[in-house]
Structure formats: structure tokens, C-alpha cells
Amino acid sequence: MSEERQRPWRLISSEYRIQTKFLRLRADRVELPNGIVVEDYFVRESRGFCIVFAVTPDKHVLLVRQYKHGAGEVLVELPAGMIDEGESPEECAVRELVEETGHTGAAPELVRAFHTDPTNATGRFYLYVVRDAVRTHEQQFDVTEDIAVETASIDEVRAMALDGRIAAGAQVAAALVALAYLAR
């Protein structure tokens, strides 16, 4: 590849087209390294989100089952949620685990951060492992949530990530990377 194609694009202008609690979307006007100008290159802005791979003392993994409107389906996932303004990823992981499952555990261990969609989004997601998760609270749902908590063995979670029962790409990546992290 030529060095010219590896250079960043030049931002000419930006305009926010949508700014809500759920979505912040901007239209950029950019100049590519070869001089071509692209109008309305849309970028979704986000503070990111956390996914929590929480393991109970008896070595079961906490899962949540809930309706996801974008997919139009009920999905099984690891606990997860958006980072609030002024909140660190670690604080988000602790809060989301409590809110979605009612569980707390050992201090969250950051496994790694991932780009969510580097082509059209600014967000990252952060994967945390929480060991010794036990139920200490009642669930505290957001207005859009209705969550059933389930557990599965480590082997079952691996199978679910590989056979499609855990279907969202970020969730599959998180499950498999967390399993590799715990196996070392």
C-alpha cells in the first residue's frame, strides 16, 4: 500500500443531525488523501459501553435474556451497558452488573478494549471479568429493560458463543476473549 492511502482523512466540516439520549449522529465532510471530497460521511458518536463476564463462586457465568429492539429479537448476552457521562468504564461495569443482575463481586479486571465499528463510529467497548459474583441487590432496570438472569457453565458459554445462541458480534468476541483470559 502506498503511504498516501494510509494517511488520515482531512475533516472539512461536521454537523450534528441527531442528538438524543440514545443516538448522536454527525455528518462529516471529509477530504481523502487523494483529494476526493466526500459529503455526508456519517459517524455515530458514543462514550462506549462495557460488557461484564461475571463468574459465580461455583464457576457459572451470569447471562441476561432481553428484547433488543434494533434486532427485533430476544437475545441472550453477557451483562452490558452504555457508559454514562462522567463515568469510567470500570464504574460502568460495576453499575451495569448490579442493575441488570443484582450481583456484585471482586474488583472488575479489565481484559481489553475493542473498537465497536471503526468505519462509522467513535465508540469502544470494554470487557471486564468479575469473579465471585453473588446476588446482593435487586435488579434496577432502565425504562427500556426487562431482563431475565440466567447462568451457564463455562463450557456452555463457549458453546453458545460458537453455535449462535449468543449472537451479537461484540458479545461473541467478549465471551471468547474472556474465556481465553480466564484459561491463562
Backbone bond lengths (Angstrom), bond angles and torsions (degrees), N, CA, C in turn:
res aa  C-N    CA-C-N  psi(-1)  N-CA   C-N-CA  omega(-1)  CA-C   N-CA-C  phi
1 M - - - 1.448 - - 1.521 110.35 -
2 S 1.286 114.80 143.85 1.456 117.96 178.50 1.517 110.18 -77.00
3 E 1.330 115.35 154.31 1.463 119.70 178.42 1.521 111.08 -63.48
4 E 1.337 117.00 -31.13 1.467 120.28 -179.44 1.516 111.21 -59.21
5 R 1.324 117.94 -39.56 1.465 121.08 -177.70 1.520 112.03 -75.55
6 Q 1.300 118.84 -12.90 1.448 121.96 -178.59 1.523 113.14 -92.61
7 R 1.320 117.58 -6.54 1.463 121.06 -178.02 1.523 110.45 -76.53
8 P 1.332 116.59 151.72 1.474 119.89 175.36 1.527 111.37 -64.51
9 W 1.318 114.78 156.76 1.452 120.21 174.77 1.524 108.53 -76.94
10 R 1.342 116.46 153.21 1.455 121.09 177.59 1.527 108.49 -94.77
11 L 1.320 115.44 124.25 1.462 121.15 178.53 1.522 108.99 -80.52
12 I 1.314 116.42 121.05 1.458 122.15 178.89 1.524 110.11 -91.82
13 S 1.346 116.58 -45.54 1.470 120.78 178.82 1.518 109.57 -161.04
14 S 1.324 114.92 161.49 1.465 122.61 176.68 1.519 109.06 -138.55
15 E 1.318 114.88 146.31 1.461 120.74 176.36 1.523 108.05 -143.32
16 Y 1.331 116.71 129.16 1.461 119.58 177.15 1.516 109.04 -78.86
17 R 1.324 115.90 126.43 1.457 121.56 178.86 1.521 111.63 -99.87
18 I 1.339 116.08 -28.68 1.459 121.22 178.05 1.515 107.46 -140.08
19 Q 1.350 116.18 131.21 1.468 121.73 175.30 1.520 107.50 -140.02
20 T 1.335 116.94 95.39 1.458 121.89 177.38 1.522 108.49 -130.18
21 K 1.315 115.59 176.46 1.467 121.08 176.03 1.527 111.07 -60.71
22 F 1.314 116.96 -31.24 1.454 121.64 -173.95 1.527 113.99 -98.31
23 L 1.339 117.82 -18.86 1.458 119.40 -175.28 1.525 110.65 -155.24
24 R 1.331 115.27 133.24 1.470 122.43 173.06 1.521 105.81 -127.13
25 L 1.337 115.08 112.83 1.458 120.84 -173.52 1.522 109.24 -124.96
26 R 1.335 115.28 127.01 1.457 119.46 179.01 1.523 110.10 -118.33
27 A 1.326 114.22 149.76 1.466 121.28 175.26 1.522 106.99 -106.65
28 D 1.313 116.31 117.65 1.459 121.86 178.52 1.523 109.86 -99.68
29 R 1.306 115.00 146.81 1.461 122.60 167.84 1.518 103.89 -108.09
30 V 1.345 116.46 119.95 1.462 120.62 -173.59 1.526 110.73 -128.38
31 E 1.342 113.96 152.89 1.460 120.58 173.00 1.522 107.63 -111.04
32 L 1.321 115.81 124.33 1.458 121.66 178.79 1.525 109.63 -76.14
33 P 1.327 118.62 160.75 1.473 121.13 -179.82 1.526 113.88 -55.11
34 N 1.337 117.44 -26.28 1.464 120.49 -179.77 1.524 112.94 -86.51
35 G 1.347 117.24 4.16 1.456 121.42 177.28 1.516 115.27 95.42
36 I 1.313 118.81 -11.08 1.470 121.47 179.28 1.529 108.78 -70.05
37 V 1.333 116.54 135.22 1.461 122.44 177.35 1.523 108.39 -100.48
38 V 1.333 116.08 130.44 1.458 122.57 178.79 1.523 108.11 -111.16
39 E 1.320 115.94 124.53 1.466 122.05 177.37 1.528 109.01 -90.73
40 D 1.303 116.75 151.33 1.471 122.94 172.70 1.529 113.94 51.50
41 Y 1.330 116.01 49.87 1.461 120.15 171.44 1.529 105.54 -84.67
42 F 1.335 116.60 105.96 1.465 121.18 -172.02 1.526 111.57 -82.18
43 V 1.338 115.24 136.76 1.459 122.98 178.71 1.524 108.03 -130.92
44 R 1.335 115.59 127.33 1.465 121.69 176.24 1.525 107.96 -89.95
45 E 1.336 116.15 121.53 1.462 120.61 179.38 1.517 110.37 -93.47
46 S 1.323 115.50 145.43 1.453 120.71 -177.74 1.523 109.86 -157.92
47 R 1.333 116.02 149.43 1.467 120.45 171.08 1.525 110.08 -79.77
48 G 1.316 116.04 -8.82 1.454 121.11 179.92 1.513 112.44 95.73
49 F 1.312 114.75 -174.07 1.464 120.40 -179.50 1.513 109.88 -150.09
50 C 1.318 115.02 169.04 1.467 122.18 179.39 1.515 109.64 -120.18
51 I 1.308 115.30 147.29 1.460 123.16 170.88 1.517 106.27 -121.12
52 V 1.333 115.62 134.97 1.459 120.97 -175.57 1.527 110.06 -116.67
53 F 1.322 115.79 119.89 1.461 122.52 173.39 1.522 105.58 -96.18
54 A 1.336 116.04 94.36 1.465 121.91 -174.73 1.525 109.77 -100.67
55 V 1.331 114.89 127.75 1.461 121.92 -177.32 1.533 108.76 -114.50
56 T 1.322 115.49 128.85 1.468 121.18 179.61 1.533 110.11 -78.00
57 P 1.326 117.31 165.99 1.473 119.34 178.30 1.535 113.61 -57.36
58 D 1.350 117.16 -28.40 1.469 119.61 178.48 1.536 112.41 -92.15
59 K 1.350 116.04 19.65 1.471 123.85 172.66 1.527 114.19 66.98
60 H 1.316 117.03 34.92 1.453 121.76 170.75 1.526 108.75 -105.52
61 V 1.316 115.80 152.48 1.461 122.60 -177.05 1.525 108.46 -103.25
62 L 1.341 115.72 135.09 1.462 120.68 177.45 1.523 109.84 -78.67
63 L 1.319 115.53 131.14 1.463 122.97 176.95 1.524 108.78 -125.92
64 V 1.314 116.03 155.04 1.463 121.14 176.15 1.521 108.63 -123.51
65 R 1.318 115.10 141.19 1.469 121.92 177.16 1.521 106.16 -116.82
66 Q 1.363 115.34 122.98 1.461 118.74 -179.27 1.517 111.02 -157.43
67 Y 1.326 115.81 158.50 1.457 122.60 176.75 1.520 109.24 -73.79
68 K 1.327 116.36 133.64 1.465 123.11 176.64 1.525 107.47 -117.33
69 H 1.325 116.41 111.11 1.459 121.25 -171.34 1.524 113.19 -63.45
70 G 1.336 118.32 -38.34 1.468 119.95 179.29 1.518 111.68 -58.44
71 A 1.324 116.88 -41.76 1.466 121.89 179.09 1.526 112.05 -83.68
72 G 1.352 115.81 -22.12 1.454 119.54 -177.17 1.517 112.96 70.12
73 E 1.341 116.34 27.23 1.464 121.38 -176.20 1.523 110.94 -140.01
74 V 1.322 115.33 159.83 1.457 121.54 168.38 1.519 106.43 -86.70
75 L 1.337 116.75 125.04 1.456 121.75 -176.80 1.522 111.30 -120.85
76 V 1.325 115.36 152.98 1.456 122.32 172.27 1.517 107.03 -100.86
77 E 1.334 115.83 129.75 1.452 121.28 -176.76 1.521 110.11 -144.78
78 L 1.311 114.68 171.76 1.459 121.40 165.84 1.528 106.86 -79.71
79 P 1.331 118.98 153.40 1.466 119.82 176.20 1.529 110.02 -56.03
80 A 1.333 115.57 140.16 1.464 119.85 -176.38 1.516 110.04 -161.95
81 G 1.333 115.63 160.43 1.448 118.77 175.13 1.510 112.52 -177.54
82 M 1.322 114.40 166.38 1.453 122.23 -177.40 1.525 111.77 -73.33
83 I 1.322 115.13 144.85 1.462 121.64 176.11 1.525 107.95 -76.00
84 D 1.316 116.67 126.88 1.459 121.97 178.97 1.520 110.68 -78.23
85 E 1.316 116.01 158.19 1.467 120.91 177.25 1.524 109.82 -57.99
86 G 1.333 116.47 131.59 1.455 122.23 178.94 1.521 114.42 79.63
87 E 1.315 118.09 4.50 1.460 123.08 -176.23 1.526 109.16 -104.83
88 S 1.324 117.05 140.60 1.463 120.52 174.49 1.533 108.96 -81.24
89 P 1.328 117.66 158.78 1.462 119.21 175.50 1.537 112.77 -56.05
90 E 1.326 117.26 -39.98 1.471 119.62 179.56 1.525 111.26 -63.62
91 E 1.325 117.12 -42.71 1.474 120.56 177.61 1.522 110.32 -62.19
92 C 1.319 116.34 -39.38 1.461 120.75 177.53 1.526 110.93 -61.41
93 A 1.323 116.79 -44.55 1.467 120.64 -179.24 1.528 111.14 -59.32
94 V 1.325 116.51 -45.52 1.472 120.84 179.35 1.527 109.74 -63.01
95 R 1.335 116.83 -47.62 1.475 121.78 -177.41 1.526 111.07 -62.49
96 E 1.328 116.93 -47.04 1.462 119.67 -177.79 1.526 112.22 -65.04
97 L 1.321 117.30 -38.28 1.466 119.66 177.57 1.521 110.58 -60.70
98 V 1.329 116.89 -45.08 1.471 120.69 178.65 1.518 110.83 -65.56
99 E 1.340 116.61 -49.32 1.463 119.90 -176.14 1.528 112.21 -61.10
100 E 1.320 116.37 -46.72 1.463 119.73 -173.60 1.520 113.80 -80.95
101 T 1.338 117.46 -31.79 1.474 119.53 -173.87 1.519 114.32 -121.27
102 G 1.341 118.33 -17.23 1.450 121.04 -174.07 1.524 113.34 77.70
103 H 1.331 117.21 11.65 1.465 121.60 -176.08 1.526 112.35 -105.11
104 T 1.325 114.75 149.08 1.462 123.24 168.98 1.522 106.55 -130.93
105 G 1.337 115.73 165.67 1.460 119.12 -179.57 1.504 110.99 -162.38
106 A 1.306 115.47 -156.28 1.464 121.53 177.79 1.525 109.07 -63.34
107 A 1.324 115.52 167.43 1.469 120.13 179.23 1.527 110.20 -55.87
108 P 1.344 117.38 137.40 1.462 119.85 179.47 1.533 111.41 -62.61
109 E 1.318 115.68 138.50 1.460 122.33 176.84 1.525 107.97 -106.64
110 L 1.333 116.85 117.24 1.460 120.02 177.64 1.525 108.81 -70.56
111 V 1.307 116.34 120.88 1.461 121.64 178.21 1.526 109.02 -87.05
112 R 1.323 116.57 -51.17 1.457 121.42 175.30 1.515 110.47 -177.98
113 A 1.336 115.23 170.17 1.462 122.20 174.95 1.525 108.31 -110.93
114 F 1.325 116.32 148.97 1.459 123.93 -179.32 1.532 109.22 -127.29
115 H 1.321 118.57 147.82 1.464 121.54 166.50 1.523 106.91 -75.62
116 T 1.332 116.72 136.55 1.470 118.93 179.66 1.521 111.89 -78.93
117 D 1.319 116.80 -47.87 1.459 122.63 -179.23 1.520 106.84 -158.36
118 P 1.334 118.08 81.67 1.463 120.35 -171.73 1.526 114.73 -64.79
119 T 1.308 117.68 -13.92 1.460 120.27 178.04 1.524 111.62 -74.00
120 N 1.328 117.12 -40.27 1.457 120.78 -172.98 1.524 114.96 -134.51
121 A 1.321 119.11 17.89 1.461 119.39 -177.84 1.527 110.63 -149.79
122 T 1.328 115.22 150.17 1.466 121.08 179.89 1.520 112.33 -91.47
123 G 1.315 118.03 -14.75 1.453 121.74 -170.34 1.517 114.84 -72.87
124 R 1.322 112.32 156.17 1.461 122.27 171.36 1.515 107.00 -126.12
125 F 1.320 115.16 158.97 1.458 116.65 167.89 1.509 108.81 -121.86
126 Y 1.312 113.50 148.61 1.452 122.94 -174.34 1.518 108.12 -114.71
127 L 1.317 115.73 129.09 1.456 121.83 -179.96 1.517 109.31 -102.39
128 Y 1.324 115.45 124.52 1.464 122.32 177.23 1.515 109.86 -120.44
129 V 1.322 115.44 145.18 1.463 122.58 168.74 1.521 107.24 -105.04
130 V 1.332 115.48 133.13 1.464 121.36 173.46 1.522 106.72 -122.31
131 R 1.318 115.23 119.57 1.475 120.71 -179.96 1.528 109.81 -93.92
132 D 1.327 115.43 159.55 1.470 122.44 175.19 1.520 112.67 56.90
133 A 1.325 116.63 42.47 1.464 121.64 179.84 1.527 110.18 -75.24
134 V 1.320 115.31 126.68 1.467 121.91 178.47 1.533 108.51 -132.68
135 R 1.306 115.59 152.67 1.472 119.86 -179.51 1.529 109.09 -74.97
136 T 1.319 115.02 122.39 1.463 121.57 -179.10 1.522 112.56 -128.43
137 H 1.331 117.85 -10.51 1.463 122.42 -175.35 1.527 110.21 -140.29
138 E 1.309 115.42 168.82 1.460 121.24 168.04 1.523 107.38 -83.18
139 Q 1.317 116.73 152.03 1.464 120.07 175.18 1.526 109.21 -64.30
140 Q 1.336 115.87 151.04 1.468 122.21 -179.18 1.522 108.26 -133.27
141 F 1.312 117.00 91.52 1.457 121.18 -173.05 1.524 113.02 -79.08
142 D 1.344 114.78 146.27 1.458 121.28 165.33 1.529 106.79 -73.46
143 V 1.317 116.65 168.23 1.460 121.62 -176.69 1.532 112.29 -58.50
144 T 1.326 118.71 -29.52 1.468 121.75 -177.34 1.531 113.58 -93.92
145 E 1.329 117.73 4.28 1.467 120.10 -173.61 1.529 112.84 -107.65
146 D 1.312 114.87 143.50 1.461 124.95 169.11 1.523 104.39 -148.62
147 I 1.335 116.41 97.87 1.465 121.79 -164.95 1.527 111.68 -115.62
148 A 1.325 115.25 131.45 1.457 121.73 170.23 1.526 107.66 -102.21
149 V 1.334 116.38 132.01 1.462 121.51 179.54 1.518 108.93 -94.27
150 E 1.328 115.36 135.50 1.460 122.21 177.33 1.521 108.02 -132.36
151 T 1.310 116.13 165.68 1.461 120.15 172.73 1.524 108.43 -129.48
152 A 1.316 114.26 156.35 1.466 121.05 176.28 1.520 107.50 -148.21
153 S 1.308 115.84 154.02 1.461 120.22 176.63 1.524 109.37 -68.84
154 I 1.310 115.81 162.95 1.466 121.29 177.06 1.534 109.89 -56.00
155 D 1.328 117.62 -45.82 1.465 121.26 -179.68 1.524 111.47 -63.64
156 E 1.322 116.58 -38.56 1.470 120.31 179.59 1.527 110.72 -67.19
157 V 1.331 118.20 -39.11 1.466 120.91 177.85 1.532 109.76 -63.16
158 R 1.318 117.43 -41.52 1.469 120.55 176.72 1.531 109.95 -58.84
159 A 1.320 116.33 -47.00 1.465 120.42 179.70 1.531 110.97 -62.81
160 M 1.312 117.24 -41.03 1.467 121.44 -179.81 1.530 111.41 -63.76
161 A 1.331 117.10 -39.05 1.467 120.90 179.06 1.529 110.78 -68.63
162 L 1.306 117.08 -32.72 1.457 120.97 -177.71 1.527 113.61 -86.28
163 D 1.344 118.07 -29.45 1.474 119.07 -176.32 1.528 114.19 -98.68
164 G 1.337 117.62 -0.20 1.463 119.71 175.13 1.508 116.09 98.66
165 R 1.325 118.59 -3.97 1.469 118.65 175.95 1.525 110.56 -66.85
166 I 1.326 118.01 -31.29 1.458 122.48 163.41 1.522 103.41 -98.74
167 A 1.347 116.86 114.50 1.457 119.72 -164.99 1.528 115.84 -110.72
168 A 1.322 119.00 -25.27 1.472 120.25 -177.67 1.527 109.43 -72.53
169 G 1.328 116.74 135.21 1.457 121.54 -175.12 1.516 114.01 -55.60
170 A 1.338 117.79 -46.63 1.466 120.95 179.39 1.520 110.59 -62.23
171 Q 1.320 116.82 -36.58 1.460 121.51 -179.93 1.528 111.44 -69.14
172 V 1.309 116.77 -41.31 1.472 120.58 177.87 1.521 109.62 -62.92
173 A 1.343 115.94 -47.97 1.469 119.76 178.78 1.522 110.51 -58.95
174 A 1.323 117.02 -45.57 1.465 120.82 -178.84 1.525 111.08 -61.34
175 A 1.315 117.05 -45.82 1.468 120.33 -178.87 1.524 110.89 -61.46
176 L 1.311 117.71 -47.47 1.466 120.18 -176.79 1.521 112.59 -69.65
177 V 1.327 117.32 -38.32 1.465 119.84 177.54 1.530 110.53 -68.85
178 A 1.329 117.27 -39.94 1.471 120.21 177.95 1.522 110.71 -63.09
179 L 1.322 117.29 -41.48 1.466 120.89 178.51 1.528 110.88 -62.15
180 A 1.322 116.96 -41.58 1.471 120.40 177.57 1.530 110.38 -65.19
181 Y 1.322 116.41 -40.06 1.468 121.69 178.50 1.540 110.85 -61.16
182 L 1.323 116.02 -44.36 1.471 120.09 -178.80 1.527 112.47 -71.77
183 A 1.317 117.33 -24.23 1.470 121.34 -178.35 1.516 113.07 -80.37
184 R 1.351 117.55 -13.92 1.471 118.21 -177.61 1.491 112.71 -81.87
